[in-house]
């Protein structure tokens, strides 16, 4: 199994979570700002896609 792919995707997820935390900043009022809201949504989507990529990579290697 190519661990580089998995490690790269984990790095993407960590970076996305960091950006989400930076934009949200534990302040629900930040969600009223559409630019921040878009950034948060985009990073959630990217993190989800990276986790799906990890799962697909693992499944492909098992078959």
N, CA, C and O atoms as a CHARMM CRD file, in Angstrom:
* protein
*
  252
    1    1 UNK  N      0.84800  -1.17900   0.00000 PROA 1      0.00000
    2    1 UNK  CA     0.00000   0.00000   0.00000 PROA 1      0.00000
    3    1 UNK  C      0.89200   1.24100   0.00000 PROA 1      0.00000
    4    1 UNK  O      1.88700   1.30900   0.72100 PROA 1      0.00000
    5    2 UNK  N      0.51700   2.21200  -0.81800 PROA 2      0.00000
    6    2 UNK  CA     1.28500   3.44300  -0.91600 PROA 2      0.00000
    7    2 UNK  C      0.86600   4.40100   0.19900 PROA 2      0.00000
    8    2 UNK  O     -0.14700   5.09200   0.09700 PROA 2      0.00000
    9    3 UNK  N      1.66100   4.42600   1.25300 PROA 3      0.00000
   10    3 UNK  CA     1.33500   5.26600   2.40600 PROA 3      0.00000
   11    3 UNK  C      1.45300   6.75100   2.10300 PROA 3      0.00000
   12    3 UNK  O      0.85900   7.57200   2.80300 PROA 3      0.00000
   13    4 UNK  N      2.22000   7.11400   1.05800 PROA 4      0.00000
   14    4 UNK  CA     2.36200   8.52700   0.70900 PROA 4      0.00000
   15    4 UNK  C      1.01600   9.14600   0.35100 PROA 4      0.00000
   16    4 UNK  O      0.73400  10.28500   0.72200 PROA 4      0.00000
   17    5 UNK  N      0.19500   8.40500  -0.36300 PROA 5      0.00000
   18    5 UNK  CA    -1.12900   8.90300  -0.73900 PROA 5      0.00000
   19    5 UNK  C     -1.95800   9.15900   0.51400 PROA 5      0.00000
   20    5 UNK  O     -2.58200  10.21100   0.65000 PROA 5      0.00000
   21    6 UNK  N     -1.96000   8.20400   1.41500 PROA 6      0.00000
   22    6 UNK  CA    -2.74500   8.33500   2.64600 PROA 6      0.00000
   23    6 UNK  C     -2.21700   9.48400   3.49700 PROA 6      0.00000
   24    6 UNK  O     -2.99800  10.28400   4.01200 PROA 6      0.00000
   25    7 UNK  N     -0.91100   9.57100   3.64600 PROA 7      0.00000
   26    7 UNK  CA    -0.32900  10.65300   4.44500 PROA 7      0.00000
   27    7 UNK  C     -0.62800  12.02100   3.83700 PROA 7      0.00000
   28    7 UNK  O     -0.88100  12.98300   4.56300 PROA 7      0.00000
   29    8 UNK  N     -0.60000  12.10800   2.51700 PROA 8      0.00000
   30    8 UNK  CA    -0.91700  13.36200   1.84200 PROA 8      0.00000
   31    8 UNK  C     -2.36400  13.76000   2.09300 PROA 8      0.00000
   32    8 UNK  O     -2.65500  14.92600   2.36100 PROA 8      0.00000
   33    9 UNK  N     -3.26000  12.80200   2.00800 PROA 9      0.00000
   34    9 UNK  CA    -4.68400  13.08700   2.24100 PROA 9      0.00000
   35    9 UNK  C     -4.93200  13.47300   3.70100 PROA 9      0.00000
   36    9 UNK  O     -5.75400  14.34700   3.98000 PROA 9      0.00000
   37   10 UNK  N     -4.23700  12.83600   4.61800 PROA 10     0.00000
   38   10 UNK  CA    -4.35700  13.21300   6.03300 PROA 10     0.00000
   39   10 UNK  C     -3.88200  14.64900   6.22800 PROA 10     0.00000
   40   10 UNK  O     -4.47900  15.40800   6.99200 PROA 10     0.00000
   41   11 UNK  N     -2.81900  15.01400   5.54300 PROA 11     0.00000
   42   11 UNK  CA    -2.31500  16.38600   5.61300 PROA 11     0.00000
   43   11 UNK  C     -3.35600  17.37700   5.08700 PROA 11     0.00000
   44   11 UNK  O     -3.53200  18.45500   5.65300 PROA 11     0.00000
   45   12 UNK  N     -4.03500  17.01100   4.01400 PROA 12     0.00000
   46   12 UNK  CA    -5.09700  17.85900   3.46600 PROA 12     0.00000
   47   12 UNK  C     -6.20700  18.04300   4.49900 PROA 12     0.00000
   48   12 UNK  O     -6.68000  19.15800   4.71500 PROA 12     0.00000
   49   13 UNK  N     -6.61800  16.95000   5.13200 PROA 13     0.00000
   50   13 UNK  CA    -7.68200  17.01100   6.14200 PROA 13     0.00000
   51   13 UNK  C     -7.25700  17.90300   7.30600 PROA 13     0.00000
   52   13 UNK  O     -8.04100  18.73200   7.76900 PROA 13     0.00000
   53   14 UNK  N     -6.03500  17.74000   7.77700 PROA 14     0.00000
   54   14 UNK  CA    -5.54300  18.56300   8.89300 PROA 14     0.00000
   55   14 UNK  C     -5.52400  20.04300   8.52300 PROA 14     0.00000
   56   14 UNK  O     -5.89500  20.89700   9.32800 PROA 14     0.00000
   57   15 UNK  N     -5.08900  20.33700   7.29700 PROA 15     0.00000
   58   15 UNK  CA    -5.04700  21.72500   6.83500 PROA 15     0.00000
   59   15 UNK  C     -6.46100  22.31200   6.75300 PROA 15     0.00000
   60   15 UNK  O     -6.68300  23.46600   7.11900 PROA 15     0.00000
   61   16 UNK  N     -7.40300  21.51500   6.27400 PROA 16     0.00000
   62   16 UNK  CA    -8.79600  21.97300   6.18700 PROA 16     0.00000
   63   16 UNK  C     -9.37600  22.24700   7.57100 PROA 16     0.00000
   64   16 UNK  O    -10.05300  23.25400   7.77700 PROA 16     0.00000
   65   17 UNK  N     -9.11400  21.36000   8.50600 PROA 17     0.00000
   66   17 UNK  CA    -9.61600  21.55500   9.86800 PROA 17     0.00000
   67   17 UNK  C     -9.01200  22.82200  10.47800 PROA 17     0.00000
   68   17 UNK  O     -9.69600  23.57200  11.17400 PROA 17     0.00000
   69   18 UNK  N     -7.73900  23.05000  10.21100 PROA 18     0.00000
   70   18 UNK  CA    -7.08400  24.26500  10.71200 PROA 18     0.00000
   71   18 UNK  C     -7.76000  25.50800  10.14600 PROA 18     0.00000
   72   18 UNK  O     -8.02400  26.46400  10.87600 PROA 18     0.00000
   73   19 UNK  N     -8.03600  25.49500   8.85200 PROA 19     0.00000
   74   19 UNK  CA    -8.69000  26.65000   8.21700 PROA 19     0.00000
   75   19 UNK  C    -10.10500  26.85400   8.75400 PROA 19     0.00000
   76   19 UNK  O    -10.53500  27.98900   8.96200 PROA 19     0.00000
   77   20 UNK  N    -10.82200  25.76500   8.97500 PROA 20     0.00000
   78   20 UNK  CA   -12.17400  25.86700   9.54200 PROA 20     0.00000
   79   20 UNK  C    -12.10600  26.53000  10.91100 PROA 20     0.00000
   80   20 UNK  O    -12.88300  27.43800  11.20800 PROA 20     0.00000
   81   21 UNK  N    -11.18400  26.07900  11.73200 PROA 21     0.00000
   82   21 UNK  CA   -11.03600  26.65200  13.07800 PROA 21     0.00000
   83   21 UNK  C    -10.63100  28.12400  13.03100 PROA 21     0.00000
   84   21 UNK  O    -11.08700  28.92200  13.85000 PROA 21     0.00000
   85   22 UNK  N     -9.78100  28.48100  12.07700 PROA 22     0.00000
   86   22 UNK  CA    -9.37000  29.87900  11.94100 PROA 22     0.00000
   87   22 UNK  C    -10.55000  30.76400  11.55700 PROA 22     0.00000
   88   22 UNK  O    -10.71600  31.85400  12.10400 PROA 22     0.00000
   89   23 UNK  N    -11.35700  30.30300  10.63000 PROA 23     0.00000
   90   23 UNK  CA   -12.48800  31.10900  10.16700 PROA 23     0.00000
   91   23 UNK  C    -13.60700  31.16500  11.20300 PROA 23     0.00000
   92   23 UNK  O    -14.19400  32.22400  11.42500 PROA 23     0.00000
   93   24 UNK  N    -13.90000  30.04500  11.83100 PROA 24     0.00000
   94   24 UNK  CA   -14.99400  30.00100  12.80900 PROA 24     0.00000
   95   24 UNK  C    -14.59000  30.70900  14.10000 PROA 24     0.00000
   96   24 UNK  O    -15.36100  31.49400  14.65200 PROA 24     0.00000
   97   25 UNK  N    -13.39800  30.43200  14.56900 PROA 25     0.00000
   98   25 UNK  CA   -12.81800  31.09800  15.73900 PROA 25     0.00000
   99   25 UNK  C    -13.72500  31.01800  16.97100 PROA 25     0.00000
  100   25 UNK  O    -13.79100  31.96100  17.76000 PROA 25     0.00000
  101   26 UNK  N    -14.42500  29.88700  17.13200 PROA 26     0.00000
  102   26 UNK  CA   -15.33500  29.66900  18.27200 PROA 26     0.00000
  103   26 UNK  C    -16.33600  30.80900  18.46700 PROA 26     0.00000
  104   26 UNK  O    -16.73100  31.12200  19.59000 PROA 26     0.00000
  105   27 UNK  N    -16.73200  31.41400  17.36200 PROA 27     0.00000
  106   27 UNK  CA   -17.67400  32.53200  17.42100 PROA 27     0.00000
  107   27 UNK  C    -18.79300  32.29100  16.41100 PROA 27     0.00000
  108   27 UNK  O    -18.58300  32.46500  15.21000 PROA 27     0.00000
  109   28 UNK  N    -19.97900  31.89400  16.87800 PROA 28     0.00000
  110   28 UNK  CA   -21.09200  31.62600  15.95900 PROA 28     0.00000
  111   28 UNK  C    -21.45400  32.81900  15.07500 PROA 28     0.00000
  112   28 UNK  O    -22.02700  32.63500  14.00100 PROA 28     0.00000
  113   29 UNK  N    -21.13100  34.03600  15.50900 PROA 29     0.00000
  114   29 UNK  CA   -21.42500  35.21600  14.68100 PROA 29     0.00000
  115   29 UNK  C    -20.61000  35.22000  13.39000 PROA 29     0.00000
  116   29 UNK  O    -20.98800  35.87200  12.41700 PROA 29     0.00000
  117   30 UNK  N    -19.50000  34.49500  13.38200 PROA 30     0.00000
  118   30 UNK  CA   -18.70800  34.40400  12.15500 PROA 30     0.00000
  119   30 UNK  C    -19.47800  33.70200  11.04600 PROA 30     0.00000
  120   30 UNK  O    -19.16000  33.86800   9.86900 PROA 30     0.00000
  121   31 UNK  N    -20.48500  32.92400  11.41000 PROA 31     0.00000
  122   31 UNK  CA   -21.28700  32.24100  10.39500 PROA 31     0.00000
  123   31 UNK  C    -22.23800  33.20100   9.68700 PROA 31     0.00000
  124   31 UNK  O    -22.82300  32.84200   8.66500 PROA 31     0.00000
  125   32 UNK  N    -22.39900  34.39500  10.20200 PROA 32     0.00000
  126   32 UNK  CA   -23.22900  35.40000   9.54000 PROA 32     0.00000
  127   32 UNK  C    -22.47600  36.07600   8.40100 PROA 32     0.00000
  128   32 UNK  O    -23.08400  36.71100   7.53900 PROA 32     0.00000
  129   33 UNK  N    -21.16600  35.94000   8.40000 PROA 33     0.00000
  130   33 UNK  CA   -20.33300  36.47700   7.32900 PROA 33     0.00000
  131   33 UNK  C    -20.28000  35.43200   6.21500 PROA 33     0.00000
  132   33 UNK  O    -19.73600  34.34400   6.40100 PROA 33     0.00000
  133   34 UNK  N    -20.84900  35.77200   5.05900 PROA 34     0.00000
  134   34 UNK  CA   -20.95500  34.79100   3.97700 PROA 34     0.00000
  135   34 UNK  C    -19.60100  34.35800   3.42000 PROA 34     0.00000
  136   34 UNK  O    -19.45800  33.22500   2.96200 PROA 34     0.00000
  137   35 UNK  N    -18.62500  35.22900   3.45400 PROA 35     0.00000
  138   35 UNK  CA   -17.29300  34.85200   2.97400 PROA 35     0.00000
  139   35 UNK  C    -16.67700  33.80700   3.89700 PROA 35     0.00000
  140   35 UNK  O    -16.10600  32.82100   3.43200 PROA 35     0.00000
  141   36 UNK  N    -16.79300  34.02400   5.19900 PROA 36     0.00000
  142   36 UNK  CA   -16.28300  33.04100   6.16400 PROA 36     0.00000
  143   36 UNK  C    -17.07800  31.74500   6.06400 PROA 36     0.00000
  144   36 UNK  O    -16.51700  30.65100   6.12700 PROA 36     0.00000
  145   37 UNK  N    -18.38300  31.88300   5.90900 PROA 37     0.00000
  146   37 UNK  CA   -19.25000  30.71400   5.78800 PROA 37     0.00000
  147   37 UNK  C    -18.85100  29.88200   4.56400 PROA 37     0.00000
  148   37 UNK  O    -18.77100  28.65600   4.64300 PROA 37     0.00000
  149   38 UNK  N    -18.60100  30.55000   3.43900 PROA 38     0.00000
  150   38 UNK  CA   -18.17800  29.84600   2.22500 PROA 38     0.00000
  151   38 UNK  C    -16.84900  29.13100   2.43100 PROA 38     0.00000
  152   38 UNK  O    -16.66800  27.99900   1.98100 PROA 38     0.00000
  153   39 UNK  N    -15.92100  29.79500   3.11300 PROA 39     0.00000
  154   39 UNK  CA   -14.62000  29.18500   3.37900 PROA 39     0.00000
  155   39 UNK  C    -14.76400  27.94700   4.25400 PROA 39     0.00000
  156   39 UNK  O    -14.11800  26.92800   4.01200 PROA 39     0.00000
  157   40 UNK  N    -15.61500  28.04400   5.27200 PROA 40     0.00000
  158   40 UNK  CA   -15.84200  26.90600   6.16400 PROA 40     0.00000
  159   40 UNK  C    -16.45100  25.74300   5.39400 PROA 40     0.00000
  160   40 UNK  O    -16.00000  24.60500   5.52000 PROA 40     0.00000
  161   41 UNK  N    -17.47600  26.03100   4.59500 PROA 41     0.00000
  162   41 UNK  CA   -18.14500  24.98300   3.81700 PROA 41     0.00000
  163   41 UNK  C    -17.17700  24.33700   2.83500 PROA 41     0.00000
  164   41 UNK  O    -17.14200  23.11300   2.70700 PROA 41     0.00000
  165   42 UNK  N    -16.39200  25.15300   2.14300 PROA 42     0.00000
  166   42 UNK  CA   -15.43200  24.62600   1.17500 PROA 42     0.00000
  167   42 UNK  C    -14.42500  23.69900   1.85100 PROA 42     0.00000
  168   42 UNK  O    -14.08800  22.64600   1.31000 PROA 42     0.00000
  169   43 UNK  N    -13.94800  24.08700   3.02300 PROA 43     0.00000
  170   43 UNK  CA   -12.96600  23.25900   3.71800 PROA 43     0.00000
  171   43 UNK  C    -13.57800  21.99000   4.29000 PROA 43     0.00000
  172   43 UNK  O    -12.91000  20.95800   4.35200 PROA 43     0.00000
  173   44 UNK  N    -14.84200  22.04800   4.70900 PROA 44     0.00000
  174   44 UNK  CA   -15.52800  20.82100   5.12800 PROA 44     0.00000
  175   44 UNK  C    -15.64700  19.87600   3.93900 PROA 44     0.00000
  176   44 UNK  O    -15.40700  18.67500   4.06100 PROA 44     0.00000
  177   45 UNK  N    -16.01800  20.42700   2.79300 PROA 45     0.00000
  178   45 UNK  CA   -16.15100  19.60900   1.58600 PROA 45     0.00000
  179   45 UNK  C    -14.81000  18.99000   1.19500 PROA 45     0.00000
  180   45 UNK  O    -14.74500  17.80500   0.87000 PROA 45     0.00000
  181   46 UNK  N    -13.76000  19.77100   1.22500 PROA 46     0.00000
  182   46 UNK  CA   -12.42900  19.24900   0.88000 PROA 46     0.00000
  183   46 UNK  C    -12.00100  18.13800   1.83400 PROA 46     0.00000
  184   46 UNK  O    -11.44000  17.12900   1.40600 PROA 46     0.00000
  185   47 UNK  N    -12.26600  18.32200   3.12300 PROA 47     0.00000
  186   47 UNK  CA   -11.90700  17.29800   4.11000 PROA 47     0.00000
  187   47 UNK  C    -12.69800  16.01700   3.86000 PROA 47     0.00000
  188   47 UNK  O    -12.15200  14.91800   3.95800 PROA 47     0.00000
  189   48 UNK  N    -13.96900  16.15700   3.54000 PROA 48     0.00000
  190   48 UNK  CA   -14.80000  14.98100   3.23000 PROA 48     0.00000
  191   48 UNK  C    -14.28400  14.26200   1.99300 PROA 48     0.00000
  192   48 UNK  O    -14.18600  13.03600   1.97700 PROA 48     0.00000
  193   49 UNK  N    -13.95700  15.02300   0.96000 PROA 49     0.00000
  194   49 UNK  CA   -13.44100  14.41900  -0.27100 PROA 49     0.00000
  195   49 UNK  C    -12.12600  13.68800  -0.01200 PROA 49     0.00000
  196   49 UNK  O    -11.90200  12.60300  -0.54800 PROA 49     0.00000
  197   50 UNK  N    -11.26300  14.27400   0.80100 PROA 50     0.00000
  198   50 UNK  CA    -9.98600  13.63300   1.11600 PROA 50     0.00000
  199   50 UNK  C    -10.20200  12.34600   1.89800 PROA 50     0.00000
  200   50 UNK  O     -9.48900  11.36600   1.68300 PROA 50     0.00000
  201   51 UNK  N    -11.17000  12.33600   2.79800 PROA 51     0.00000
  202   51 UNK  CA   -11.43700  11.10900   3.56200 PROA 51     0.00000
  203   51 UNK  C    -12.02100  10.02800   2.65700 PROA 51     0.00000
  204   51 UNK  O    -11.71800   8.84700   2.82700 PROA 51     0.00000
  205   52 UNK  N    -12.85200  10.42100   1.70400 PROA 52     0.00000
  206   52 UNK  CA   -13.37500   9.45500   0.72800 PROA 52     0.00000
  207   52 UNK  C    -12.23400   8.91700  -0.12900 PROA 52     0.00000
  208   52 UNK  O    -12.18900   7.72300  -0.42500 PROA 52     0.00000
  209   53 UNK  N    -11.31400   9.79100  -0.52800 PROA 53     0.00000
  210   53 UNK  CA   -10.15300   9.35700  -1.31200 PROA 53     0.00000
  211   53 UNK  C     -9.32400   8.33100  -0.54500 PROA 53     0.00000
  212   53 UNK  O     -8.85600   7.35000  -1.12100 PROA 53     0.00000
  213   54 UNK  N     -9.14400   8.56000   0.75000 PROA 54     0.00000
  214   54 UNK  CA    -8.40300   7.59900   1.57800 PROA 54     0.00000
  215   54 UNK  C     -9.11500   6.25300   1.57300 PROA 54     0.00000
  216   54 UNK  O     -8.49000   5.21200   1.36900 PROA 54     0.00000
  217   55 UNK  N    -10.41700   6.27900   1.79700 PROA 55     0.00000
  218   55 UNK  CA   -11.19100   5.03200   1.82400 PROA 55     0.00000
  219   55 UNK  C    -11.11200   4.30600   0.48600 PROA 55     0.00000
  220   55 UNK  O    -10.92400   3.09000   0.44800 PROA 55     0.00000
  221   56 UNK  N    -11.25500   5.04200  -0.60500 PROA 56     0.00000
  222   56 UNK  CA   -11.19100   4.42800  -1.93500 PROA 56     0.00000
  223   56 UNK  C     -9.80500   3.83800  -2.19800 PROA 56     0.00000
  224   56 UNK  O     -9.68100   2.77500  -2.80700 PROA 56     0.00000
  225   57 UNK  N     -8.78100   4.52400  -1.74200 PROA 57     0.00000
  226   57 UNK  CA    -7.41400   4.03600  -1.92200 PROA 57     0.00000
  227   57 UNK  C     -7.21300   2.72700  -1.15600 PROA 57     0.00000
  228   57 UNK  O     -6.62300   1.78000  -1.67800 PROA 57     0.00000
  229   58 UNK  N     -7.70200   2.68100   0.07000 PROA 58     0.00000
  230   58 UNK  CA    -7.56300   1.46400   0.88400 PROA 58     0.00000
  231   58 UNK  C     -8.32900   0.30800   0.25400 PROA 58     0.00000
  232   58 UNK  O     -7.81500  -0.80800   0.16800 PROA 58     0.00000
  233   59 UNK  N     -9.55200   0.57100  -0.18300 PROA 59     0.00000
  234   59 UNK  CA   -10.36600  -0.47900  -0.80900 PROA 59     0.00000
  235   59 UNK  C     -9.70100  -0.97500  -2.08900 PROA 59     0.00000
  236   59 UNK  O     -9.66700  -2.17900  -2.34100 PROA 59     0.00000
  237   60 UNK  N     -9.17700  -0.06500  -2.89300 PROA 60     0.00000
  238   60 UNK  CA    -8.52600  -0.45400  -4.14700 PROA 60     0.00000
  239   60 UNK  C     -7.29300  -1.31400  -3.88700 PROA 60     0.00000
  240   60 UNK  O     -7.01800  -2.24800  -4.64000 PROA 60     0.00000
  241   61 UNK  N     -6.55900  -1.00700  -2.83500 PROA 61     0.00000
  242   61 UNK  CA    -5.36300  -1.78400  -2.50800 PROA 61     0.00000
  243   61 UNK  C     -5.70900  -3.17000  -1.97900 PROA 61     0.00000
  244   61 UNK  O     -4.93300  -4.11000  -2.15500 PROA 61     0.00000
  245   62 UNK  N     -6.86200  -3.30600  -1.33500 PROA 62     0.00000
  246   62 UNK  CA    -7.27100  -4.60000  -0.77300 PROA 62     0.00000
  247   62 UNK  C     -7.72300  -5.56600  -1.86100 PROA 62     0.00000
  248   62 UNK  O     -7.61600  -6.78100  -1.69600 PROA 62     0.00000
  249   63 UNK  N     -8.23100  -5.03200  -2.97500 PROA 63     0.00000
  250   63 UNK  CA    -8.74700  -5.89900  -4.05100 PROA 63     0.00000
  251   63 UNK  C     -7.68000  -6.31500  -5.00300 PROA 63     0.00000
  252   63 UNK  O     -7.95400  -7.04300  -5.95700 PROA 63     0.00000
